[in-house]
Amino acid sequence: MQSEEANFSVRLLCKTLNVSKTAYYTYRNGTTFTQSVRDLTMTTAIDKIFWENSRRYGSRRVLEALKEQGIKAGRHRVRRLMQEQDWRAIQPRSFVPKTTNSKHGLTACPNRLIEFGKPTTPNQAWVGDITYLPLTDGSWGYLASWMDLFSRRIVGWWVDKTMKESLIIKAFDQAIEQRQPNPGLIVHSDRGGQYFGQRFRQRLDKWHCRQSMAEADNPYQNAHAESFWGRLKAELLEDGCFMNLQDAHDELFNYIEGYYNVRRLHSGLGYRSPIDFENQFYQTSQLNSHK
């Protein structure tokens, strides 16, 4: 490895040869590095969690996953072992909205989430947004989604070649069919022209929803939706692109329905997945109703 350091980074060499950076630097300094049996067992468990989750888990989420398996560990120990192997979780880049045109002169709705506060049950507030998807031919696809603000669960999403009103409607219809919300649901978005569409607002009226909008040019008032885009692109695309629209749909289905909603641990949910968080809520509610 020393002879190749001039041609390749130490990180790449260690990864290729399955050697930790700590062990290599210790050896190069003339000492011997040997992991204890306990550390070796823990490293093997971390390795499985880290790669099964496609490098999306940092030390906090790895620690929670270890606890779920009944493995006792401390945060500092997990972090140290991950550093020794140079295992770093993928981090999202700062999100810059590029799909919203709020200069359409239409009268916007107030931000009802500010007055409402934090949801205490599912289907009290959904937040939606649109993002772009880069394709290999240089064109773009677009993704619309609706997230239940209580559990962070993606309850409806749709991919298309354009970002017309039909994009958010199809995602909304999917969410409605799945969730069947009671009257009073707050449906929150930015001030993109699609959310002012007549057909979309007819659906809101049919289901007795209350429309809510962020202030113009203020992405922080739709922060949960924006954060989801940043995480999705960091964990799924890694600065790459999809082959075509069908490839985008298939990959997004696997990510949203097979990973994000059912497996991904969210710090804001006490390190539970959205579906686990909802299930625990319903179980607790049922138990309380029988008391």
N, C-alpha and C positions, 0 to 999 in steps of 0.2 A: 504493500500500500504506500509506503514511504516513497518508493521509486516512481509512483504514478501521481503523487500529489501535485506535481508541476503541470499535469495534463487534465486532472479532474479534481473536483471539490472533494474534501474529506467526507462531507455529508453523503454525496453520491457513492463514493467508494464504500463507505460503511453500510449503506442501504443495499448495495449490490452484493456485498459479501456477508450480509446479515451479522454485522459486528456493531456494537454500540460505540458511539463516539467517545464516551467516557473510558471504555475499556481500551480503545485504540490509543488515546492520548496518555493514559496511564502506562501502557506498554512502551510508548515512544519515549516517555520520560525515564525509562529504566526500571520501572516497578511492575509488579504483577497485579492484575485485576481479576478477582474471582467473586462471582455473586454467591451469596449464601443460598442454601437450599430453599429457604423461605422466600427470598427475593426472586429466585429463579421460578418458583411455582407461581408467585404473584405476577411476574412478568409474562409468563405464558398465558395467564388468565386475561391480563390487560391486552396482550397482543390479539387475542381472539375477539374481544369486545371492540377494540380500536378498528380493526380491519373489517369486521362484520358490519360496522356502521360507516364504512367508507371514509374513514378519517374525519368524521363529523363530530366526534366526541372529544372534548378536552378533559382535564383531570377531574373536574367536578362531576360531569356526567358519567365518566368511567367509574368513579367512586360509587355513584348511585347504582350503576349497573352491577358492580361487584356486590353491593349490599343485597340486591335482589336475588343474587345467586347464593347468598348466605356466607359470603367471603368477607371477613373482617379486615378492614384496612383504614389507614388514616390518609387524609388529603395530601399531606406533605410527602408521605411515602409514595403514593401513587404518582404524584408530580415528579418526584425524583427519578423513579423508575422510567417514566415516560421520557424524561429529559435524557437519561442515559441511552435510550434507544433512538433519540431524536424523533420521537413521535409527536408531531404538532398538528392540532386540529385545524381544519380549513377555516379561515376567517372571512366573513363577508366584507366587501368593500363598502365604503360609504355610498348610500343610495342617492341618486340624483334623478328626480322625476323628469320624464321626457315624453310622457304620453297624454298630458293634460293640457287642454286649451280652454282656459276659463275666460277668455276675452270674447265672449259671444253675446254679451248684452242682456242675457236672460236673468230673471230674478231668482236668486238662490234661496234655499231654505236655511234656517238657522242651524247652528251646531247644537243639536239636542243632547248630545252625549255629555256636554259640559254640565248641564243642569241635572241630567239623569244620574251621573256618577258611575260607579263600578257595578256591572251586572252581578246579580246574586243567583241567577238560575239560567239554564240554557234558553235560547230563543227570546231573549229580551233585547239584544242588540246584535246586528250583523254589520260588519264593515267590509266594503268592497273597493276594488281598484283594478287597474289595467296595467300590464307591463309588456314590453317588447321581448321577442325571442329571436336571436340571430340564427339564420339558416346558412348552410354551406354555399348556396348559390348567390349569396350577397343580399338576398331579400330578407324580409322580416315576417314573423308570425306574431300573434298577439294573444295574451292570456288574461282572462278576467276571472276573478274569484270572489267568493263571499266567505268570510270567516265569522264564526260565532265568537263574540268577544268574551264570553264567559269562560269557554274552554280552549280557545284558540283553534278549534277544529275547523278545517276547511269543509264547508257544508255544500258548496257548489262551485264548479269551475268549468271553463270552456276555452278551447283554442280555435283560432280562425286566422285567415289571411288578412283580414281587415279589422279595424276596431270601431265598427259601426255599432249602432244601438243594439242590433241583434246579438252581439257578442255578450253584453252584460245580461240581456234577457235570457239567453239560453243557460247561462250560469245560474241566474236567479231562479228560473223554472226548475232546474235540477235541485236546487236547495229547497224550494217550496215542496216539491214532490217528496223529498226525503224527510223533511222536518215537520211539515204541516203546522206552522206556528199559530199561536192564538193571536187575536187582535191586539194591537198596541206595539208590535215589534218595531224597534227603531232600525231603519235601514240607512246606514251612514256611508258617505263617499266623499271624494273631492268634488270640484265644480266642473268636471269634464262635461262636454256637451251631451254625451250619451245618456247621462243621468237626468237630463231634462226632457228626454224623449217622451212623446205622448203615449206610446205603447207601453213603455216601462212604467210610467206613472199610473196607467190604467191597471196594471198588475198590482201596484202598491195599494191602490184604492180597493181593488177586489179583495185583497187579504187584510185590509184595514191596518196597513203599516203606516208608520210616521217617518217621513223622509227627513234626513239630516245631512248637512254638508259642512265640510271644513271651510275655513276662510280662504279666500283666493291667495295662491302662492304661499300656503302655509302647510307643508307636508307633515309637520309635527302633529297636526290635528287629525291626521289619519295614520298615526305612527305604527300601529300594529300591522296594517296592511303593507306599509312601506318596509317594515322590518322583515316581514315574510318574504318579500321579493328579494331582499338582500341575502337572506339565508338560503333561499331556494337556488339563486344563481351561483352562490359560492359553493354550495354543496353538490349541486347537480351539474352545472356547466363548467365550473373551474376555468373561466375565461375562454371556454370553447364555444361550440355552436351545435345545433341539431342538423341532421342530414336533410330533413324536410319536415313538413307539417305533421305527417303521420308519425315520424320518429319522435317529434316533440310530444305529441299526444301520448304515445306509448310510454315514454320516459317519465312524463309528468304523472301518468296514472300510477306507475310503480312507486314514484317518490311520494305523492300525496296520499294515495289510498293504501299503499303497502308499507310506507315508512313514517311519514310525517304525522298522520292522524293516529296511527296505532302503535308506533314504537318509539318515536322520538321523545326524549325526556325534556320537559320544559321547566326551566328554573322558576318561572312565574307561576307554575302549577305545582310547586313542591316536588319537582323532578318526577312528574308523571306525564304520560302521554295524554293528548286531548281526550281520546276515547276512555282511557282509564279514569281520568278526572271526572268525566260525565257519569260513568258507571258508578263511581263512588258516591257522587252526589245523589243519584237516584236511589241507591241502596240505603243511604243515610236517611233520605226523605221518607222512604217506605218504612223503615224502622221507627222513625219518629211518629209517623201516622198511626202506628199500632200501639203506641204508649198510652 
